[in-house]
Amino acid sequence: MIKINLLPHREEKRKRQKNDFYSLLMAAGVVGVVIVVLVGTIFSRQLSAQTDRNNFIVAENLKLDEKIKEVASLKQEIDGLKARQQAVEDLQGDRNQPVFMLDELVKLTPEGVYLRALKQEGQRILLTGYAQSNQRVAEFLFNLSNKTDWMIKPELIEIKATGIGQGRDAKKVFDFSMNVGIRRPREVLSAAGVSAASASDAAVTVSASKP
């Protein structure tokens, strides 16, 4: 016996396919939302971790900046202490400069040169005196330039002919003035290749040995 299905099976099939499509579409949407939420959560955690690392780096940099400031402050204090120590050592060495200066001038002043005044201003000495000739003054300048470690950079300020005495005692001489630098004991020792610490100790020894 032949059975004939008169129901609209095609419409039912289309309806089932349509419902299946909507179901798949909804499932895909749900899966997409879940994926977006998971990816967003992962990115959020990574961003939070990176932010924490950045904050840690910033905090450590601030600590380093504070330490650098402390080191710079300590360096300034050390430099200040060194400067004060050097000033004290210079004062101790400078006490004997007149002794060294006079001792050197006695050795370096040639015959025919007579010093009548000297004045120290800082590390320069102003010398005035009489000389029998220009050659004597030139010899004196040469001695100050080349035959001493204590005197440096002599400069002739003025020289002029003049007369001293009266009558038979009158003499023609040359009145001159010059200035010359004087080194500190530590500078003399440093120029000789002695270290700063040894120079300080040697300066004290030299000072103690002078009368």
C-alpha positions in Angstrom: 0.0 0.0 0.0 1.5 3.3 -1.0 1.7 6.0 1.6 1.7 9.7 0.6 3.0 12.3 3.0 1.0 15.4 2.4 2.6 17.4 5.2 4.8 20.4 4.2 8.1 18.6 5.0 10.2 21.0 3.0 9.0 23.9 5.1 9.7 21.9 8.2 13.2 21.0 7.0 13.9 24.7 6.2 12.6 25.6 9.7 14.9 23.0 11.4 17.9 24.2 9.3 17.1 27.8 10.3 16.8 26.9 13.9 20.1 25.0 13.7 21.8 28.0 12.1 20.6 30.3 14.8 21.7 27.9 17.5 25.2 27.6 15.9 25.3 31.4 15.5 24.4 31.9 19.2 26.9 29.2 20.3 29.6 31.0 18.2 28.7 34.3 19.8 28.9 32.8 23.3 32.3 31.2 22.4 33.5 34.6 21.0 32.4 36.4 24.1 34.2 33.9 26.3 37.4 34.2 24.2 37.2 38.0 24.3 36.8 37.9 28.1 39.6 35.4 28.5 42.0 37.4 26.2 40.9 40.6 28.0 41.6 39.0 31.4 45.1 37.8 30.2 45.9 41.2 28.8 44.7 42.9 32.0 46.9 40.7 34.1 49.9 41.3 31.9 49.2 45.0 31.9 48.9 45.0 35.7 52.1 43.0 36.1 53.9 45.4 33.7 52.5 48.4 35.7 53.8 46.8 38.9 57.2 46.3 37.4 57.2 49.9 36.1 56.2 51.2 39.6 58.9 49.1 41.1 61.5 50.5 38.7 60.3 54.1 39.4 60.5 53.4 43.1 64.0 52.0 42.8 65.1 54.9 40.7 63.8 57.3 43.3 65.9 55.4 45.9 68.9 55.6 43.7 68.4 59.3 43.2 68.4 59.8 46.9 71.5 57.7 47.3 73.2 59.7 44.5 72.3 62.9 46.3 73.7 61.5 49.5 76.9 60.5 47.7 77.2 64.0 46.1 76.6 65.5 49.5 79.3 63.3 51.0 81.7 64.1 48.2 81.1 67.8 48.8 81.8 67.3 52.5 85.0 65.3 51.7 86.1 68.0 49.3 85.5 70.6 51.9 87.4 68.6 54.5 90.3 68.2 52.0 90.3 71.9 51.3 90.4 72.7 55.0 93.1 70.2 55.5 95.1 71.6 52.7 94.6 75.1 54.1 95.9 74.0 57.5 98.9 72.3 55.8 99.6 75.4 53.8 99.4 77.6 56.9 101.8 75.3 58.6 104.2 75.3 55.7 103.8 79.1 55.1 105.1 79.8 58.6 108.6 78.8 57.3 108.4 80.6 54.0 110.2 83.7 55.3 113.1 81.4 56.5 113.3 79.7 53.1 112.9 83.0 51.2 115.7 84.7 53.1 118.0 81.7 52.9 117.5 81.5 49.1 118.0 85.2 48.6 121.3 85.0 50.5 122.4 82.3 48.1 121.0 83.8 44.9 122.0 87.5 45.3 125.2 88.1 43.3 128.0 90.4 44.4 127.3 94.0 43.5 123.5 93.7 44.2 122.2 95.1 47.5 118.6 94.5 48.5 117.1 97.3 50.6 113.5 96.2 50.9 111.3 93.2 50.3 107.5 92.8 50.7 105.5 89.6 50.4 101.9 89.7 49.1 100.4 86.2 48.9 102.8 84.1 46.9 104.7 87.0 45.3 107.6 89.0 46.7 108.4 92.5 45.8 112.2 93.2 45.9 113.8 96.6 45.6 117.5 97.4 45.7 120.7 98.7 44.1 123.0 97.1 41.6 126.4 98.1 40.3 125.4 97.4 36.7 122.6 96.1 34.5 124.6 92.8 34.2 124.3 92.3 38.0 120.5 92.7 37.8 120.4 90.3 34.8 122.5 87.8 36.8 120.1 88.1 39.7 117.1 87.4 37.5 118.9 84.4 36.0 119.6 83.0 39.4 116.0 83.4 40.5 114.8 81.6 37.3 117.3 78.7 37.2 119.1 78.1 40.4 116.3 77.6 42.9 113.3 75.4 43.4 111.6 77.9 45.8 111.5 81.0 43.5 109.6 81.1 40.2 108.8 83.5 37.5 110.9 86.6 38.4 109.7 89.8 36.6 111.7 93.0 36.4 109.4 95.9 37.1 111.8 98.9 36.7 115.5 99.7 36.5 117.0 103.2 36.4 120.3 104.8 36.9 120.7 106.9 40.1 123.3 108.2 42.4 123.8 107.5 46.1 126.1 109.3 48.5 127.6 112.8 48.3 131.0 114.2 47.4 133.7 111.7 47.2 131.4 108.9 48.4 128.9 109.5 45.5 128.4 106.4 43.4 126.4 105.7 40.3 124.2 102.7 40.7 121.1 101.2 39.2 117.9 101.3 41.2 115.7 98.3 40.4 112.5 96.7 41.5 111.3 93.2 40.6 108.8 90.6 41.9 109.2 86.9 42.1 106.9 84.0 43.0 107.6 81.8 46.0 106.5 78.2 46.1 105.0 76.4 49.1 106.9 73.5 50.5 104.3 71.0 49.2 104.7 72.5 45.7 108.4 72.1 45.8 108.2 68.5 46.9 105.4 67.8 44.4 107.5 69.2 41.6 110.3 66.8 42.7 107.9 63.9 42.2 106.9 63.4 45.9 103.3 62.4 46.6 100.9 64.8 48.3 100.9 62.8 51.5 104.7 62.5 51.5 105.0 66.1 50.7 102.9 67.0 53.7 105.0 64.8 56.0 108.2 66.1 54.5 107.1 69.7 54.8 106.5 69.1 58.5 110.0 67.5 58.8 111.6 70.5 57.0 109.7 72.9 59.2 110.9 71.1 62.3 114.5 71.1 61.1 114.6 74.8 60.6 115.7 77.0 63.6 
